Amino acid sequence: MKAAVLRSGHMVVDTFAEPVPGEGEVLVAVHACGICGSDLHFVHHGANFLALTSEMNGVTKRPPVDLTRDVHMGHEFCAEVLEWGPRTTGPKPGTLVTSMPVLVRNGERQSLSFSNSVAGAYGERMVLSNELLVPVPTGVTAVNAALTEPLAVGLHAVNASGIKPGQSAVVIGCGPVGLTLIACLKNIGISPVIASDYSPARRAIAAQMGADLVVDPREQDVVSAWQQHDGKQPLVVFEAVGVPGLINTVMRDVPRETKIVVVGLCMEPDTFQPVFGVLKELTLQFVVTYSPQEFEQAMHLIAEGTIDVSPMVTGQVGLNDIAQAFSDLSQADQHTKIMVMPLMA
């Protein structure tokens, strides 16, 4: 089968052996897979990411990724069931499904995000764990279903923040994560939700996703915009950019007792002035990924039409154009979310 892999720092397309489902597994054909910001980060900062994660205690041990070998990627997907592994019964062939990007094999969890040995969704076919499959309801397109995973990221961040109606929110960064944050905040009745981004295209999508006000940070600081628009309700700030210095700027600018939720993944050392946090009694919270329940809830939000994720998708490409798509996504004015369609001619 054809698949795209990270090889020597570049995304390349090659031919690989067909994946074979074992017991408790299902072979699927990938219909759509979104290019995630973490994929972009990994291409450019993979060695640093692996070095940093190896230093941490309390992180689930998984097989290490060797950057000198091909790295399979792709974890925001929708696929069609082809066949079951031995002694396995699951959704009938032809069923569209999605799944958390984890393969449970021999009692161990293997990541489908970055792996030297397990096929990801940047390929024509892959193997999934039957127990983790989430069937896609009738009427939901493969492209929208593939956005279940990024929506679950935003849903988890909002849930973890504990924000409630009667509070207001600022979202810094209107990439895919920022956009899902906006949608999930509006879904639980948060108002106002004020967002900022340098890209006019992304600001326009943020408005479509429900933001009450979207500002260009070159023209107006987003906290000042919130103060002018509301400025009275308790504030929660969601940082969805991940660049050095931004946390410190937010801590400096926000009012007392603000909660700052960090969703953006900064891959460089960062510093902040603790005095800002101490004197203002700020809360600084970091979040990542989601629970199985939040993943399924995200699928239901899409299927029921509660959240329309379609404005996020700004392009579709086949496998042969994946390298160019990665390049295009580095230009925020061009695209927000590009879908890879492995079966596209």
Secondary structure, 3 states (H helix, E strand, C coil): CEEEEEECCEEEEEECCCCCCCCCEEEEEEEEEECCHHHHHHHHHHHHHHHHHHHCCCCCCCCCCCCCCCEEECCEEEEEEEEECCCCCCCCCCCEEEECCEEEECCEEEECCEECCCCCCCECEEEEEHHHEEECCCCCCHHHHCCHHHHHHHHHHHHHHCCCCCCEEEEECCCHHHHHHHHHHHHCCCCCEEEECCCHHHHHHHHHCCCCEEECCCCCCHHHHHHHHCCCCCEEEEECCCCCCHHHHHHHHCCCCCEEEECCCCCCCCCCCHHHHHHHCCEEEECCCCCHHHHHHHHHHHHCCCCCCHHHEEEEECHHHHHHHHHHCCCCCCCCEEEECCCCC
